[in-house]
Amino acid sequence: MNELPQQLVNGLLLGSMYGLVAIGYTMVYGIVQLINFAHGEIFMIGGFGALTVYLYVLPDGTTMWIALPLMLLGAVIAATTVAVGAERFAYRPLRTAPRLAPLITAIGLSLALQQAVWAWYPDAKQSINFPEIEGGPFKIGDVTIQTGDIFLLIAAPISMAILAFFVMKTRTGRGMQATAQDPDTAKLMGINTDRIIVVAFALGAVFAAVGAVAYGLKYGQVQFRMGFILGLKAFTAAVLGGIGNIYGAMIGGLVLGLAETLATAYIADVPGMEQLGGQSWANVWAFVLLILVLLFRPQGLLGERVADRA
């Protein structure tokens, strides 16, 4: 129990990263009713975009405090470009098709992006070291925060605050809410729904890029498969919070991160479950939580705010 404060902080940090990626899933679903299973690979592209800026654009010896904003910009540009391109050329032609068609397309696009990075990015066939922030770790009482987590600690709440302001206070944000509720009526009222959908994909990619930089700083590496499991966990977080609800996505991420961290740390202390603890079981507990949510509260913790268009 002496480790509980540390485990809670670890869970909140991990959950914040899940929540940042989950926002992309829930925004796209809320507007076009599409589960974009390629979103995990957009997260991965963001990580490689940040790494590209550090390795091939910035001069040697650039300190991380100068490099980090430029790496974040590179991650956002790379992820947004791929996301907007996917919407325009992969999903938009299938917008009126049966729902199974864009779902299969999303899975195919996910595999294609993985293999493209594996084949064409230098040394991507193995994990590539991500630059680290100098200094740290930092201790607050009994809690230790690693230097790589500082970025996530700052970026996650700022990102959510900006998103909340954008959705509630800007004209485009109100257009997104209207399109989510009824796209046909929104179009009749003069809202350019095609533009709104592009904005949703782009915003989701921006948050995924922030999450990718946080991932690289936290774990010290990126690799072409990093978006697969994390993307599934982010989708789990979106379902847990109530897919279609952007605040639910972040809350779902936090709950998932806490559940995964606490189960990994303490489940082995339960009599008869000694073999079920440790990091190797972390993914299992995340998806056990998804199954429980689908069984007992399929609408998620905060329900679904978008209208049923059936």
C-alpha positions, -999 to +999 in steps of 0.1 A: +000+000+000+030+023+004+033+023-034-003+032-040+002+070-046+030+061-071+007+036-089-021+061-090+001+087-106+014+061-131-021+051-140-032+087-145-002+094-168-008+063-188-045+070-190-038+106-202-019+092-232-048+067-239-073+096-237-054+118-261-055+091-288-091+081-279-103+116-287-096+109-324-117+078-324-147+094-306-147+126-327-147+107-360-173+083-348-195+111-335-196+128-368-195+101-395-203+070-375-170+054-385-146+034-363-113+046-378-091+016-370-062+033-388-061+059-361-035+039-341-012+041-372-018+078-375-005+080-339+025+059-350+031+083-380+032+112-356+059+095-335+080+090-366+073+126-378+088+139-345+118+116-348+124+127-384+126+163-373+151+155-346+173+132-367+172+149-402+162+185-397+177+199-365+214+203-363+234+180-340+236+191-304+202+209-303+189+207-268+156+190-262+140+222-248+145+238-282+139+206-302+107+195-285+084+222-299+098+216-334+094+178-330+058+183-319+052+204-349+067+177-372+045+151-355+014+172-360+022+179-397+029+142-404-001+128-386-025+154-399-014+150-435-019+112-434-053+116-416-067+142-440-054+122-470-071+091-456-104+109-452-102+123-487-091+093-507-100+063-486-132+072-466-150+099-485-157+078-516-173+052-492-194+076-472-227+063-486-216+027-487-227+001-462-209+005-429-188-027-434-170-012-464-153+017-446-146-005-416-127-030-438-110-001-455-098+013-422-083-021-412-066-023-446-052+012-443-039+004-409-019-025-422-007-005-452+006+023-431+025-001-408+041-018-438+049+014-455+069+027-424+085-008-420+096-008-456+107+028-463+117+045-431+154+040-423+161+014-396+123+010-389+125-028-389+136-025-353+128-001-324+145+033-328+157+053-298+137+085-292+155+115-278+152+121-240+147+152-220+177+159-198+174+160-160+151+145-134+134+124-122+114+147-099+101+136-065+069+150-049+066+134-015+065+096-021+058+101-058+085+100-085+077+116-119+101+106-146+114+134-169+098+119-199+064+122-182+066+159-176+056+167-212+025+144-209+017+160-175+016+195-191+003+186-226-028+165-217-047+191-196-038+219-220-049+199-249-083+191-233-088+227-223-081+239-259-104+212-273-132+222-249-129+258-259-128+250-296-159+228-295-180+250-273-170+285-283-159+286-320-181+285-350-164+254-364-169+237-331-206+244-331-207+232-367-192+199-355-219+195-328-246+202-354-231+178-379-229+151-352-265+156-343-280+156-378-257+160-409-285+165-434-301+193-414-267+208-408-261+209-445-295+225-452-286+252-426-255+261-447-228+241-428-201+226-450-202+191-436-173+179-458-151+206-442-164+197-407-155+160-413-120+170-425-116+192-393-126+162-372-100+139-388-074+167-385-081+174-348-080+137-340-046+135-357-033+165-337-041+149-304-027+116-316+005+134-325+007+149-290+002+114-276+029+100-299+055+125-287+045+117-251+049+080-259+084+085-273+095+105-243+079+081-218+093+048-233+124+061-251+117+045-284+093+043-314+086+014-337+063+007-366+040-016-345+035+009-316+001+021-328-016-013-330-020-022-293-021+013-281-048+021-308-069-008-295-065+004-260-075+040-270-106+026-287-113+007-255-110+040-236-134+057-261-160+029-257-155+030-219-162+067-217-190+066-242-180+067-279-191+099-294-184+119-262-151+138-263-150+143-225-159+106-221-129+097-242-105+113-218-123+100-187-123+065-202-086+068-209-079+078-172-101+049-159-084+024-183-049+036-173-057+033-136-073-001-140-044-014-160-018-001-137-035-012-104-043-046-118-007-051-130+007-040-096-017-057-072-035-087-088-006-110-080-012-103-043-047-119-045-045-156-033-048-180-062-040-153-088-002-151-084+004-159-121-018-131-134+002-102-122+031-083-139+035-062-170+029-092-194-008-092-183-013-055-187-030-058-221-052-086-209-067-065-181-074-036-204-095-058-227-112-076-198-124-042-188-137-036-223-157-069-222-172-059-188-182-025-201-198-040-232-217-065-211-230-042-183-230-006-197-225-007-235-232+030-238-202+038-217-197+058-185-210+091-200-233+076-226-234+086-262-242+122-271-247+118-308-281+111-322-291+077-334-294+080-372-308+045-378 
